[in-house]
Amino acid sequence: METIINSRFRLGIVAVSFRALDMLFLDDVKVAVDRHRSGDWGIKTPEDIEYNNNAVKFGAEIRSDYQDRNQKHFLVVTDRDRTHTIVLLPDEF
């Protein structure tokens, strides 16, 4: 049975950087991508949350911040035309 995720926008092709694959728990990455697509932006300021909410409406880049189970920080970024989403470490952005 397939899980239905409440998606606020298209993710396009989802990729994970090699460094993120090497350093993060894949299960945590999957959860973060699901949170990102549902509009849970992770660790964000109120201004960043407002930016992402407007980005969904008006077609700008969407950036979310999460931590894996070992508190390793990572990003999920969807491009403005919604054709690609990438998971990467902050120093790769």
C-alpha positions as CSV (number, residue, x, y, z in Angstrom):
1,M,0.0,0.0,0.0
2,E,1.3,3.4,-1.0
3,T,1.5,6.2,1.6
4,I,-0.3,9.4,0.5
5,I,1.6,12.5,1.5
6,N,-0.1,15.9,1.7
7,S,2.0,17.8,-0.9
8,R,1.9,21.6,-1.1
9,F,4.0,21.6,-4.3
10,R,5.9,19.4,-6.8
11,L,9.3,18.2,-5.8
12,G,10.4,17.2,-9.3
13,I,13.4,14.9,-9.4
14,V,14.8,14.3,-5.9
15,A,18.6,13.9,-5.5
16,V,20.9,13.6,-2.5
17,S,24.5,14.8,-2.6
18,F,27.2,12.2,-2.2
19,R,28.4,13.8,1.0
20,A,24.9,13.9,2.4
21,L,24.4,10.2,1.5
22,D,27.7,9.4,3.3
23,M,27.0,11.4,6.4
24,L,23.2,11.2,7.0
25,F,20.7,8.5,7.9
26,L,18.7,7.8,4.8
27,D,15.5,7.2,6.9
28,D,15.9,10.7,8.3
29,V,16.4,12.1,4.8
30,K,13.2,10.5,3.6
31,V,11.2,11.9,6.6
32,A,12.7,15.4,6.0
33,V,11.7,15.3,2.3
34,D,8.1,14.3,3.2
35,R,8.1,17.2,5.8
36,H,9.4,19.6,3.2
37,R,6.8,18.7,0.6
38,S,4.0,19.0,3.2
39,G,5.1,22.6,4.3
40,D,6.9,21.7,7.5
41,W,10.1,23.8,6.9
42,G,12.0,22.4,9.8
43,I,14.3,24.6,11.8
44,K,13.3,28.1,10.6
45,T,12.8,31.6,11.9
46,P,9.3,33.2,11.5
47,E,10.7,35.3,8.6
48,D,12.1,32.1,6.8
49,I,8.7,30.4,7.3
50,E,6.9,33.4,5.7
51,Y,9.5,33.4,2.8
52,N,8.9,29.7,2.1
53,N,5.1,30.0,2.3
54,N,5.3,32.9,-0.2
55,A,7.8,30.9,-2.3
56,V,5.2,28.1,-2.7
57,K,2.6,30.6,-3.8
58,F,4.7,32.7,-6.2
59,G,7.2,30.2,-7.5
60,A,10.5,31.0,-5.7
61,E,13.1,28.6,-4.4
62,I,12.0,26.7,-1.2
63,R,14.6,25.9,1.5
64,S,14.1,23.7,4.5
65,D,16.5,22.9,7.4
66,Y,16.5,19.7,9.3
67,Q,18.7,17.6,11.6
68,D,19.2,13.9,11.5
69,R,19.1,11.6,14.6
70,N,22.7,12.6,15.3
71,Q,21.9,16.3,15.1
72,K,23.8,16.6,11.7
73,H,22.3,19.6,10.0
74,F,21.1,19.4,6.4
75,L,19.0,21.2,3.8
76,V,16.3,20.3,1.4
77,V,16.0,22.7,-1.5
78,T,13.4,22.8,-4.3
79,D,14.2,25.0,-7.3
80,R,11.8,27.7,-8.4
81,D,10.4,25.8,-11.4
82,R,9.8,22.7,-9.2
83,T,11.8,20.3,-11.5
84,H,14.4,19.4,-8.9
85,T,14.8,19.0,-5.2
86,I,18.2,18.3,-3.6
87,V,19.2,17.2,-0.1
88,L,22.6,18.5,0.8
89,L,24.8,19.7,3.7
90,P,24.9,23.4,4.5
91,D,28.5,23.9,3.2
92,E,27.5,22.4,-0.2
93,F,24.8,25.1,-0.7
